Amino acid sequence: MSNVTSFLQKNVNLYPTKPALGFKKDHEWKELGWYQLKRLVFKTANALKASGVKENDKVSIYADNSAEWIIFDLAIMAIGAVTVPVYSTNGEDQVEYIIKDSGAEIIFAGNQEQYNVCQNLLNKGLPLKQIIVSKKYIKLKENSSYLETFIESASEDLEIVERGEDDLATLIYTSGTTGVPKGVMITHSNFLKAFDAHMEFFKFKRFEDEHSLAFLPLTHVFERSWTLLCLHFGAKVSFLENPKLIASALTEVKPTMMCSVPRFYQKIYAGLNEMVNSGSDLKKKIFNWAIENGSLFSEKKRLNQSMPFGLNIKNKIANALVFGKVKKKLGGKLWFMPCGGASISAEVTQFFDAMGIHITVGYGMTETTATITAFPFTKYKYGTAGKLLGDSQIKIGENDEILVKGSGLMKGYYNKPEETAKVFDNDGWMKTGDAGFMDDEGNLVITDRIKDLMKTSNGKYIAPQPIENMFSNNSYINQIMLVAEDKPYVTAVIVPNFESMTEKIKSLGVTFTNWVDVVKNEKVLSFYHQLIDDIQKDLPGFEKIKKFVLMPADFEIQSGEITPTLKIKRNIVIQKYKSIIDAMYHHE
């Protein structure tokens, strides 16, 4: 059967006693078995049918991660309808646009804020007719019902709808760093072929015993396709509703697998370095010794070479003294960590490898149903995005643009034939908008987003991402955006790491009043001047930051300054802080 939800019946038979989902309720982690999951999905599916949802109709989900999110998603797809997820951080305008464009008549809303947005949209002449909520604390108004009531009298029996090669499973609106959101059409076949390609590439053993923690938004293709893959092959998935609680969730859930973005690892890397640097000389010595031995150990492992007895012993000691403590903070069982959504520096991946925490770097996009390339378990190469997965193909086009083909390619952009035509060439290759090359060993190397490449007024080209990564690997810098397009030199908009700085300003003799004042303080500015000069000492002159401004608050997803995978939306930040940026060039 070619419906992405067909695993439900199969897994009830294969794993009758295994848990399928994990979720937190009343401050406690609970489980749902395969039979209960199938029952809830089928009841929800029948309730949707009773509400008039037919094959190919669009149904929307506007909520944070939860067990209900995935149940609703599976129910929609099981009856041949199309799931339209909306980022829980999206504001009313974006939700309105997606409802209008997709034609969704029913929406599942998460919390009070999301429910209020949906209520406001009911009277705007949109297709939207009905709101379903799962949280009982929400006071219902017109055209609304609780999920529990909605499915109460629905049957538990369902014939999952057969789907053809071209039938849509979902429309994912790309948040993108530019422009109007576009609905990416992903088919059942896209998902199913992606699942098999991953299995063949990684050759997992006893996958049904794995436990994944869904921490990135399910609206994003990366977390959604990974979660569906896990369920497809019988692994348990636990859902984290509030991503800010990731630290405690890791130790409570103790997952074996988790998708993440580079920022997650950069923060741990910066934090560990900061902790070691402010520790005693003995602590530094032990840590550096452990990393040195860990690097030798992980290098042997990477190259699939036999391990010398002495190195094995040293690595066990390093684990006991240093690495074990870090692993414990990640729950103690985490071993498979696919990482995508932005670029990550070789320095960070090597550091984690040395600790025995392997990050599986990959490259993909919504339009390719996530992964195109990934690190294999051995013989991967740092600084690359790994090797081709499944039947994916890559060729390098004009301006070194990466062009892709393969069974993961989207059907196109919904209601946007011109936009679709723009991204495909005459031979069916899709333009990714990323620049890069394939090395001699078949690894993809990404240089930058083509539209992010900057040309200074002196004619020099600058690729911002690798430089920004150098800085954001530091524990005093949370976010950084370079500015250089048509400018005589490079400047930077920097968001400090306020946590590290709270301690630092004490040693600088600065009294905390508020961040607006602190980031303008001479001693603080002088500290950052020195820090920037140290980090960029090996960069060529034209790539060096000449001036910078410190921001008093983080860039936020809600304000549209960063995407849900924490990439800075350059155009928006440049527009929003134009006067601040212009001021860095005025005095020349």
WOJO-V553487 format. One record per residue. N is the residue number from 1. RES is the residue in one letter. SS is DSSP state (H for helix, E for strand, L for the rest). D_LAST is the distance of its C-alpha to the last C-alpha in Angstrom with 2 decimals. Layout:
# WOJO-V553487
n:N res:RES ss:SS d_last:D_LAST
n:N res:RES ss:SS d_last:D_LAST
This chain:
# WOJO-V553487
n:1 res:M ss:L d_last:67.20
n:2 res:S ss:L d_last:63.72
n:3 res:N ss:L d_last:62.48
n:4 res:V ss:L d_last:59.75
n:5 res:T ss:L d_last:61.76
n:6 res:S ss:L d_last:64.98
n:7 res:F ss:H d_last:64.46
n:8 res:L ss:H d_last:65.64
n:9 res:Q ss:H d_last:69.34
n:10 res:K ss:H d_last:69.14
n:11 res:N ss:H d_last:67.51
n:12 res:V ss:H d_last:70.03
n:13 res:N ss:H d_last:72.73
n:14 res:L ss:H d_last:70.93
n:15 res:Y ss:L d_last:69.55
n:16 res:P ss:L d_last:71.83
n:17 res:T ss:L d_last:71.11
n:18 res:K ss:L d_last:67.41
n:19 res:P ss:E d_last:64.61
n:20 res:A ss:E d_last:62.26
n:21 res:L ss:E d_last:59.68
n:22 res:G ss:E d_last:58.44
n:23 res:F ss:E d_last:56.92
n:24 res:K ss:E d_last:56.54
n:25 res:K ss:E d_last:58.75
n:26 res:D ss:L d_last:59.45
n:27 res:H ss:L d_last:57.38
n:28 res:E ss:E d_last:59.48
n:29 res:W ss:E d_last:59.01
n:30 res:K ss:E d_last:61.73
n:31 res:E ss:E d_last:62.85
n:32 res:L ss:E d_last:64.15
n:33 res:G ss:E d_last:66.57
n:34 res:W ss:H d_last:66.74
n:35 res:Y ss:H d_last:69.70
n:36 res:Q ss:H d_last:68.04
n:37 res:L ss:H d_last:64.83
n:38 res:K ss:H d_last:66.82
n:39 res:R ss:H d_last:68.81
n:40 res:L ss:H d_last:65.77
n:41 res:V ss:H d_last:64.02
n:42 res:F ss:H d_last:67.23
n:43 res:K ss:H d_last:67.89
n:44 res:T ss:H d_last:64.34
n:45 res:A ss:H d_last:64.73
n:46 res:N ss:H d_last:68.02
n:47 res:A ss:H d_last:66.59
n:48 res:L ss:H d_last:63.81
n:49 res:K ss:H d_last:66.48
n:50 res:A ss:H d_last:68.50
n:51 res:S ss:L d_last:65.46
n:52 res:G ss:L d_last:65.50
n:53 res:V ss:L d_last:62.91
n:54 res:K ss:L d_last:63.91
n:55 res:E ss:L d_last:62.79
n:56 res:N ss:L d_last:59.25
n:57 res:D ss:L d_last:58.50
n:58 res:K ss:E d_last:55.14
n:59 res:V ss:E d_last:55.11
n:60 res:S ss:E d_last:51.96
n:61 res:I ss:E d_last:51.06
n:62 res:Y ss:E d_last:48.38
n:63 res:A ss:L d_last:48.68
n:64 res:D ss:L d_last:47.56
n:65 res:N ss:L d_last:49.42
n:66 res:S ss:L d_last:53.11
n:67 res:A ss:H d_last:56.54
n:68 res:E ss:H d_last:57.07
n:69 res:W ss:H d_last:53.97
n:70 res:I ss:H d_last:55.47
n:71 res:I ss:H d_last:58.99
n:72 res:F ss:H d_last:57.85
n:73 res:D ss:H d_last:55.93
n:74 res:L ss:H d_last:59.01
n:75 res:A ss:H d_last:61.28
n:76 res:I ss:H d_last:59.23
n:77 res:M ss:H d_last:59.21
n:78 res:A ss:H d_last:62.88
n:79 res:I ss:L d_last:64.05
n:80 res:G ss:L d_last:61.93
n:81 res:A ss:L d_last:59.37
n:82 res:V ss:E d_last:55.60
n:83 res:T ss:E d_last:53.39
n:84 res:V ss:E d_last:50.09
n:85 res:P ss:E d_last:48.10
n:86 res:V ss:E d_last:45.26
n:87 res:Y ss:L d_last:42.72
n:88 res:S ss:L d_last:43.83
n:89 res:T ss:L d_last:40.22
n:90 res:N ss:L d_last:39.97
n:91 res:G ss:L d_last:39.82
n:92 res:E ss:H d_last:42.29
n:93 res:D ss:H d_last:40.44
n:94 res:Q ss:H d_last:40.34
n:95 res:V ss:H d_last:43.97
n:96 res:E ss:H d_last:45.01
n:97 res:Y ss:H d_last:43.41
n:98 res:I ss:H d_last:45.20
n:99 res:I ss:H d_last:48.55
n:100 res:K ss:H d_last:48.37
n:101 res:D ss:H d_last:47.41
n:102 res:S ss:H d_last:49.93
n:103 res:G ss:L d_last:52.71
n:104 res:A ss:L d_last:53.53
n:105 res:E ss:L d_last:56.31
n:106 res:I ss:E d_last:56.60
n:107 res:I ss:E d_last:53.89
n:108 res:F ss:E d_last:54.22
n:109 res:A ss:E d_last:52.00
n:110 res:G ss:L d_last:51.18
n:111 res:N ss:L d_last:50.42
n:112 res:Q ss:H d_last:50.59
n:113 res:E ss:H d_last:47.02
n:114 res:Q ss:H d_last:47.63
n:115 res:Y ss:H d_last:51.03
n:116 res:N ss:H d_last:49.59
n:117 res:V ss:H d_last:47.17
n:118 res:C ss:H d_last:50.18
n:119 res:Q ss:H d_last:52.25
n:120 res:N ss:H d_last:49.66
n:121 res:L ss:H d_last:49.71
n:122 res:L ss:H d_last:53.51
n:123 res:N ss:L d_last:53.50
n:124 res:K ss:L d_last:50.81
n:125 res:G ss:L d_last:53.12
n:126 res:L ss:L d_last:52.07
n:127 res:P ss:L d_last:54.60
n:128 res:L ss:L d_last:54.49
n:129 res:K ss:L d_last:57.95
n:130 res:Q ss:E d_last:58.44
n:131 res:I ss:E d_last:56.59
n:132 res:I ss:E d_last:57.93
n:133 res:V ss:E d_last:56.87
n:134 res:S ss:L d_last:58.13
n:135 res:K ss:L d_last:57.14
n:136 res:K ss:L d_last:59.99
n:137 res:Y ss:L d_last:57.92
n:138 res:I ss:L d_last:56.44
n:139 res:K ss:L d_last:58.47
n:140 res:L ss:L d_last:59.38
n:141 res:K ss:L d_last:59.07
n:142 res:E ss:L d_last:60.22
n:143 res:N ss:L d_last:60.47
n:144 res:S ss:E d_last:59.84
n:145 res:S ss:E d_last:61.88
n:146 res:Y ss:E d_last:61.68
n:147 res:L ss:H d_last:61.75
n:148 res:E ss:H d_last:64.92
n:149 res:T ss:H d_last:66.74
n:150 res:F ss:H d_last:65.33
n:151 res:I ss:H d_last:66.95
n:152 res:E ss:L d_last:69.95
n:153 res:S ss:L d_last:72.72
n:154 res:A ss:L d_last:71.19
n:155 res:S ss:L d_last:73.15
n:156 res:E ss:L d_last:72.27
n:157 res:D ss:L d_last:73.45
n:158 res:L ss:L d_last:71.10
n:159 res:E ss:L d_last:71.24
n:160 res:I ss:L d_last:67.69
n:161 res:V ss:L d_last:66.75
n:162 res:E ss:L d_last:66.67
n:163 res:R ss:L d_last:63.37
n:164 res:G ss:L d_last:62.87
n:165 res:E ss:L d_last:60.22
n:166 res:D ss:L d_last:58.01
n:167 res:D ss:L d_last:58.55
n:168 res:L ss:E d_last:55.52
n:169 res:A ss:E d_last:55.28
n:170 res:T ss:E d_last:51.94
n:171 res:L ss:E d_last:48.94
n:172 res:I ss:E d_last:45.74
n:173 res:Y ss:E d_last:42.78
n:174 res:T ss:L d_last:39.66
n:175 res:S ss:L d_last:37.00
n:176 res:G ss:L d_last:34.54
n:177 res:T ss:L d_last:30.78
n:178 res:T ss:L d_last:30.68
n:179 res:G ss:L d_last:32.83
n:180 res:V ss:L d_last:36.27
n:181 res:P ss:L d_last:38.68
n:182 res:K ss:L d_last:41.22
n:183 res:G ss:E d_last:44.73
n:184 res:V ss:E d_last:45.47
n:185 res:M ss:E d_last:49.22
n:186 res:I ss:E d_last:50.73
n:187 res:T ss:E d_last:54.45
n:188 res:H ss:H d_last:57.14
n:189 res:S ss:H d_last:57.39
n:190 res:N ss:H d_last:53.65
n:191 res:F ss:H d_last:54.16
n:192 res:L ss:H d_last:57.51
n:193 res:K ss:H d_last:56.45
n:194 res:A ss:H d_last:53.34
n:195 res:F ss:H d_last:55.65
n:196 res:D ss:H d_last:57.92
n:197 res:A ss:H d_last:55.07
n:198 res:H ss:H d_last:53.74
n:199 res:M ss:H d_last:57.26
n:200 res:E ss:H d_last:57.88
n:201 res:F ss:H d_last:54.56
n:202 res:F ss:H d_last:54.80
n:203 res:K ss:L d_last:58.63
n:204 res:F ss:L d_last:58.74
n:205 res:K ss:L d_last:62.01
n:206 res:R ss:L d_last:63.68
n:207 res:F ss:H d_last:60.73
n:208 res:E ss:H d_last:62.80
n:209 res:D ss:H d_last:62.54
n:210 res:E ss:L d_last:58.73
n:211 res:H ss:E d_last:56.92
n:212 res:S ss:E d_last:53.48
n:213 res:L ss:E d_last:51.26
n:214 res:A ss:E d_last:49.43
n:215 res:F ss:L d_last:46.21
n:216 res:L ss:L d_last:43.70
n:217 res:P ss:L d_last:44.26
n:218 res:L ss:L d_last:47.35
n:219 res:T ss:L d_last:45.59
n:220 res:H ss:L d_last:43.48
n:221 res:V ss:H d_last:45.29
n:222 res:F ss:H d_last:44.90
n:223 res:E ss:H d_last:46.80
n:224 res:R ss:H d_last:49.19
n:225 res:S ss:H d_last:50.36
n:226 res:W ss:H d_last:50.66
n:227 res:T ss:H d_last:52.66
n:228 res:L ss:H d_last:54.93
n:229 res:L ss:H d_last:55.38
n:230 res:C ss:H d_last:56.42
n:231 res:L ss:H d_last:58.93
n:232 res:H ss:H d_last:60.16
n:233 res:F ss:L d_last:61.19
n:234 res:G ss:L d_last:62.59
n:235 res:A ss:L d_last:59.94
n:236 res:K ss:E d_last:59.29
n:237 res:V ss:E d_last:56.02
n:238 res:S ss:E d_last:54.93
n:239 res:F ss:E d_last:52.43
n:240 res:L ss:L d_last:49.72
n:241 res:E ss:L d_last:48.99
n:242 res:N ss:L d_last:46.09
n:243 res:P ss:H d_last:43.68
n:244 res:K ss:H d_last:42.35
n:245 res:L ss:H d_last:45.80
n:246 res:I ss:H d_last:45.52
n:247 res:A ss:H d_last:46.01
n:248 res:S ss:H d_last:49.36
n:249 res:A ss:H d_last:50.42
n:250 res:L ss:H d_last:50.18
n:251 res:T ss:H d_last:52.54
n:252 res:E ss:H d_last:54.91
n:253 res:V ss:H d_last:55.12
n:254 res:K ss:L d_last:54.86
n:255 res:P ss:L d_last:53.95
n:256 res:T ss:L d_last:54.38
n:257 res:M ss:E d_last:51.74
n:258 res:M ss:L d_last:48.53
n:259 res:C ss:L d_last:45.73
n:260 res:S ss:E d_last:42.24
n:261 res:V ss:L d_last:38.55
n:262 res:P ss:H d_last:36.25
n:263 res:R ss:H d_last:34.68
n:264 res:F ss:H d_last:38.15
n:265 res:Y ss:H d_last:38.44
n:266 res:Q ss:H d_last:34.86
n:267 res:K ss:H d_last:35.56
n:268 res:I ss:H d_last:38.84
n:269 res:Y ss:H d_last:37.31
n:270 res:A ss:H d_last:34.50
n:271 res:G ss:H d_last:37.09
n:272 res:L ss:H d_last:39.55
n:273 res:N ss:H d_last:37.05
n:274 res:E ss:H d_last:35.96
n:275 res:M ss:H d_last:39.64
n:276 res:V ss:H d_last:40.50
n:277 res:N ss:H d_last:37.59
n:278 res:S ss:L d_last:38.54
n:279 res:G ss:L d_last:42.24
n:280 res:S ss:L d_last:44.49
n:281 res:D ss:H d_last:44.55
n:282 res:L ss:H d_last:47.80
n:283 res:K ss:H d_last:46.33
n:284 res:K ss:H d_last:43.48
n:285 res:K ss:H d_last:46.07
n:286 res:I ss:H d_last:48.29
n:287 res:F ss:H d_last:45.50
n:288 res:N ss:H d_last:44.09
n:289 res:W ss:H d_last:47.68
n:290 res:A ss:H d_last:48.39
n:291 res:I ss:H d_last:45.31
n:292 res:E ss:H d_last:46.13
n:293 res:N ss:H d_last:49.73
n:294 res:G ss:H d_last:48.79
n:295 res:S ss:H d_last:46.51
n:296 res:L ss:H d_last:49.42
n:297 res:F ss:H d_last:51.76
n:298 res:S ss:H d_last:49.55
n:299 res:E ss:H d_last:48.92
n:300 res:K ss:H d_last:52.72
n:301 res:K ss:H d_last:53.04
n:302 res:R ss:H d_last:50.29
n:303 res:L ss:L d_last:52.05
n:304 res:N ss:L d_last:55.41
n:305 res:Q ss:L d_last:56.83
n:306 res:S ss:L d_last:59.61
n:307 res:M ss:L d_last:58.60
n:308 res:P ss:L d_last:59.78
n:309 res:F ss:H d_last:61.91
n:310 res:G ss:H d_last:59.89
n:311 res:L ss:H d_last:56.58
n:312 res:N ss:H d_last:58.25
n:313 res:I ss:H d_last:59.42
n:314 res:K ss:H d_last:56.01
n:315 res:N ss:H d_last:54.40
n:316 res:K ss:H d_last:57.05
n:317 res:I ss:H d_last:56.18
n:318 res:A ss:H d_last:52.42
n:319 res:N ss:H d_last:53.31
n:320 res:A ss:H d_last:55.43
n:321 res:L ss:H d_last:52.92
n:322 res:V ss:H d_last:49.58
n:323 res:F ss:H d_last:49.44
n:324 res:G ss:H d_last:52.37
n:325 res:K ss:H d_last:50.57
n:326 res:V ss:H d_last:47.59
n:327 res:K ss:H d_last:50.01
n:328 res:K ss:H d_last:51.96
n:329 res:K ss:H d_last:48.92
n:330 res:L ss:L d_last:48.71
n:331 res:G ss:L d_last:52.38
n:332 res:G ss:L d_last:53.95
n:333 res:K ss:L d_last:55.04
n:334 res:L ss:L d_last:51.85
n:335 res:W ss:L d_last:51.97
n:336 res:F ss:E d_last:50.60
n:337 res:M ss:E d_last:47.04
n:338 res:P ss:E d_last:45.62
n:339 res:C ss:E d_last:41.84
n:340 res:G ss:L d_last:39.75
n:341 res:G ss:L d_last:37.41
n:342 res:A ss:L d_last:34.21
n:343 res:S ss:L d_last:33.49
n:344 res:I ss:L d_last:34.58
n:345 res:S ss:L d_last:33.68
n:346 res:A ss:H d_last:36.49
n:347 res:E ss:H d_last:35.89
n:348 res:V ss:H d_last:36.98
n:349 res:T ss:H d_last:40.01
n:350 res:Q ss:H d_last:41.18
n:351 res:F ss:H d_last:40.95
n:352 res:F ss:H d_last:43.13
n:353 res:D ss:H d_last:45.52
n:354 res:A ss:H d_last:45.99
n:355 res:M ss:L d_last:47.13
n:356 res:G ss:L d_last:49.51
n:357 res:I ss:L d_last:47.58
n:358 res:H ss:L d_last:47.06
n:359 res:I ss:E d_last:44.41
n:360 res:T ss:E d_last:45.42
n:361 res:V ss:E d_last:42.16
n:362 res:G ss:E d_last:42.48
n:363 res:Y ss:E d_last:40.77
n:364 res:G ss:E d_last:41.79
n:365 res:M ss:E d_last:40.96
n:366 res:T ss:H d_last:42.84
n:367 res:E ss:H d_last:43.77
n:368 res:T ss:H d_last:45.59
n:369 res:T ss:L d_last:47.46
n:370 res:A ss:E d_last:45.21
n:371 res:T ss:E d_last:45.85
n:372 res:I ss:E d_last:45.48
n:373 res:T ss:E d_last:45.03
n:374 res:A ss:E d_last:45.61
n:375 res:F ss:L d_last:46.23
n:376 res:P ss:L d_last:49.95
n:377 res:F ss:L d_last:51.53
n:378 res:T ss:L d_last:51.61
n:379 res:K ss:L d_last:49.90
n:380 res:Y ss:L d_last:46.65
n:381 res:K ss:L d_last:43.47
n:382 res:Y ss:L d_last:40.47
n:383 res:G ss:L d_last:37.15
n:384 res:T ss:L d_last:39.06
n:385 res:A ss:L d_last:40.27
n:386 res:G ss:L d_last:43.87
n:387 res:K ss:E d_last:46.68
n:388 res:L ss:E d_last:47.97
n:389 res:L ss:L d_last:50.21
n:390 res:G ss:L d_last:53.34
n:391 res:D ss:L d_last:53.41
n:392 res:S ss:L d_last:49.63
n:393 res:Q ss:E d_last:48.37
n:394 res:I ss:E d_last:44.90
n:395 res:K ss:E d_last:43.72
n:396 res:I ss:E d_last:40.28
n:397 res:G ss:L d_last:39.23
n:398 res:E ss:H d_last:36.44
n:399 res:N ss:H d_last:32.93
n:400 res:D ss:H d_last:34.86
n:401 res:E ss:E d_last:35.72
n:402 res:I ss:E d_last:38.48
n:403 res:L ss:E d_last:41.51
n:404 res:V ss:E d_last:44.41
n:405 res:K ss:E d_last:48.09
n:406 res:G ss:L d_last:50.76
n:407 res:S ss:L d_last:53.01
n:408 res:G ss:L d_last:50.21
n:409 res:L ss:L d_last:48.48
n:410 res:M ss:L d_last:48.38
n:411 res:K ss:L d_last:50.56
n:412 res:G ss:E d_last:47.50
n:413 res:Y ss:E d_last:45.52
n:414 res:Y ss:L d_last:47.88
n:415 res:N ss:L d_last:48.14
n:416 res:K ss:L d_last:45.28
n:417 res:P ss:H d_last:46.87
n:418 res:E ss:H d_last:43.85
n:419 res:E ss:H d_last:41.52
n:420 res:T ss:H d_last:44.24
n:421 res:A ss:H d_last:44.59
n:422 res:K ss:H d_last:40.85
n:423 res:V ss:H d_last:40.96
n:424 res:F ss:E d_last:44.18
n:425 res:D ss:L d_last:44.68
n:426 res:N ss:L d_last:48.05
n:427 res:D ss:L d_last:49.53
n:428 res:G ss:L d_last:48.84
n:429 res:W ss:L d_last:45.88
n:430 res:M ss:E d_last:43.36
n:431 res:K ss:E d_last:39.63
n:432 res:T ss:E d_last:37.96
n:433 res:G ss:E d_last:34.29
n:434 res:D ss:E d_last:33.77
n:435 res:A ss:E d_last:33.08
n:436 res:G ss:E d_last:35.16
n:437 res:F ss:E d_last:38.14
n:438 res:M ss:E d_last:41.62
n:439 res:D ss:L d_last:42.19
n:440 res:D ss:L d_last:45.48
n:441 res:E ss:L d_last:47.14
n:442 res:G ss:L d_last:46.56
n:443 res:N ss:E d_last:43.73
n:444 res:L ss:E d_last:40.96
n:445 res:V ss:E d_last:37.42
n:446 res:I ss:E d_last:34.70
n:447 res:T ss:E d_last:31.21
n:448 res:D ss:E d_last:29.52
n:449 res:R ss:E d_last:29.80
n:450 res:I ss:H d_last:29.14
n:451 res:K ss:H d_last:27.17
n:452 res:D ss:H d_last:25.00
n:453 res:L ss:L d_last:23.94
n:454 res:M ss:E d_last:20.27
n:455 res:K ss:E d_last:18.91
n:456 res:T ss:L d_last:15.28
n:457 res:S ss:L d_last:13.81
n:458 res:N ss:L d_last:14.86
n:459 res:G ss:L d_last:18.37
n:460 res:K ss:L d_last:18.96
n:461 res:Y ss:E d_last:21.24
n:462 res:I ss:E d_last:21.06
n:463 res:A ss:L d_last:24.08
n:464 res:P ss:H d_last:22.94
n:465 res:Q ss:H d_last:26.41
n:466 res:P ss:H d_last:27.36
n:467 res:I ss:H d_last:24.07
n:468 res:E ss:H d_last:24.43
n:469 res:N ss:H d_last:28.05
n:470 res:M ss:H d_last:27.22
n:471 res:F ss:H d_last:25.34
n:472 res:S ss:H d_last:27.81
n:473 res:N ss:L d_last:30.66
n:474 res:N ss:L d_last:29.51
n:475 res:S ss:L d_last:31.37
n:476 res:Y ss:L d_last:28.43
n:477 res:I ss:E d_last:26.67
n:478 res:N ss:E d_last:28.56
n:479 res:Q ss:E d_last:26.29
n:480 res:I ss:E d_last:22.96
n:481 res:M ss:E d_last:21.13
n:482 res:L ss:E d_last:18.46
n:483 res:V ss:E d_last:15.93
n:484 res:A ss:L d_last:14.85
n:485 res:E ss:L d_last:16.54
n:486 res:D ss:L d_last:14.68
n:487 res:K ss:L d_last:11.36
n:488 res:P ss:L d_last:9.54
n:489 res:Y ss:L d_last:10.65
n:490 res:V ss:E d_last:13.18
n:491 res:T ss:E d_last:13.01
n:492 res:A ss:E d_last:16.32
n:493 res:V ss:E d_last:18.30
n:494 res:I ss:E d_last:21.03
n:495 res:V ss:E d_last:24.37
n:496 res:P ss:E d_last:25.95
n:497 res:N ss:L d_last:29.65
n:498 res:F ss:H d_last:30.87
n:499 res:E ss:H d_last:34.25
n:500 res:S ss:H d_last:33.05
n:501 res:M ss:H d_last:30.55
n:502 res:T ss:H d_last:33.38
n:503 res:E ss:H d_last:34.99
n:504 res:K ss:H d_last:31.90
n:505 res:I ss:H d_last:30.68
n:506 res:K ss:H d_last:34.12
n:507 res:S ss:H d_last:33.66
n:508 res:L ss:L d_last:30.20
n:509 res:G ss:L d_last:32.00
n:510 res:V ss:L d_last:30.27
n:511 res:T ss:L d_last:32.63
n:512 res:F ss:L d_last:32.46
n:513 res:T ss:L d_last:32.16
n:514 res:N ss:L d_last:30.60
n:515 res:W ss:H d_last:28.00
n:516 res:V ss:H d_last:25.55
n:517 res:D ss:H d_last:25.41
n:518 res:V ss:H d_last:25.87
n:519 res:V ss:L d_last:22.83
n:520 res:K ss:L d_last:20.62
n:521 res:N ss:L d_last:22.62
n:522 res:E ss:H d_last:20.95
n:523 res:K ss:H d_last:23.77
n:524 res:V ss:H d_last:23.53
n:525 res:L ss:H d_last:19.78
n:526 res:S ss:H d_last:20.46
n:527 res:F ss:H d_last:23.41
n:528 res:Y ss:H d_last:21.43
n:529 res:H ss:H d_last:18.78
n:530 res:Q ss:H d_last:21.81
n:531 res:L ss:H d_last:23.53
n:532 res:I ss:H d_last:20.78
n:533 res:D ss:H d_last:20.47
n:534 res:D ss:H d_last:24.28
n:535 res:I ss:H d_last:24.65
n:536 res:Q ss:L d_last:22.22
n:537 res:K ss:L d_last:23.25
n:538 res:D ss:L d_last:25.13
n:539 res:L ss:L d_last:22.63
n:540 res:P ss:L d_last:21.18
n:541 res:G ss:H d_last:17.59
n:542 res:F ss:H d_last:16.32
n:543 res:E ss:H d_last:18.15
n:544 res:K ss:L d_last:16.83
n:545 res:I ss:E d_last:15.08
n:546 res:K ss:E d_last:11.78
n:547 res:K ss:E d_last:11.52
n:548 res:F ss:E d_last:14.45
n:549 res:V ss:E d_last:16.17
n:550 res:L ss:E d_last:19.91
n:551 res:M ss:E d_last:22.21
n:552 res:P ss:L d_last:25.24
n:553 res:A ss:L d_last:27.73
n:554 res:D ss:L d_last:28.79
n:555 res:F ss:L d_last:28.19
n:556 res:E ss:L d_last:31.64
n:557 res:I ss:L d_last:33.99
n:558 res:Q ss:L d_last:35.29
n:559 res:S ss:L d_last:31.96
n:560 res:G ss:L d_last:31.50
n:561 res:E ss:L d_last:28.43
n:562 res:I ss:E d_last:30.46
n:563 res:T ss:L d_last:33.58
n:564 res:P ss:L d_last:36.97
n:565 res:T ss:L d_last:36.39
n:566 res:L ss:L d_last:33.19
n:567 res:K ss:L d_last:30.73
n:568 res:I ss:E d_last:27.47
n:569 res:K ss:L d_last:27.38
n:570 res:R ss:H d_last:23.83
n:571 res:N ss:H d_last:23.93
n:572 res:I ss:H d_last:25.23
n:573 res:V ss:H d_last:22.83
n:574 res:I ss:H d_last:19.76
n:575 res:Q ss:H d_last:21.41
n:576 res:K ss:H d_last:22.54
n:577 res:Y ss:L d_last:19.33
n:578 res:K ss:H d_last:17.01
n:579 res:S ss:H d_last:15.48
n:580 res:I ss:H d_last:14.96
n:581 res:I ss:H d_last:13.36
n:582 res:D ss:H d_last:11.09
n:583 res:A ss:H d_last:9.95
n:584 res:M ss:H d_last:8.73
n:585 res:Y ss:H d_last:6.14
n:586 res:H ss:H d_last:5.61
n:587 res:H ss:L d_last:3.78
n:588 res:E ss:L d_last:0.00
